[in-house]
Amino acid sequence: MNNEDNPIKVSKDGNLLQASTIADKIYYKFNNGEGHLVPYTFVEFVERRNKRDGFESENAREIFKSTNV
């Protein structure tokens, strides 16, 4: 999980709960013949209460970190 110390992020208003896994990496060979480990897949869990929409920037930042090469 992203942020093992606090895996479920709760918005300040308490109406948005988010958690995500760290992206798995796979070896991928590109058309130019070079191969690299690249982020492949992750899972995100979201619970919205009271018609809450959108995301919290901190959780998005954690996802971007885990998918960065």
Phi, psi and omega in degrees: 000146171294136178057074183300331180291330182213073189292335180255116178271129179245130180294161180302326180277356177076005185259001180225122177242131182223143173213151179211155176271162173283137183298131171291153176241143177233158174276127181232131178262119182279166182302332180279004178093346179282143177240144181212156168283129181230148175298137186243305185208150173213166179238136176239136176248133181225133171237124178248132179243152175054041177062027178294140175231178179081186180227164174267137185296326181297318179292320176300321179298318178297320178295315179299321178299318184285343179254006180281138178262000000 
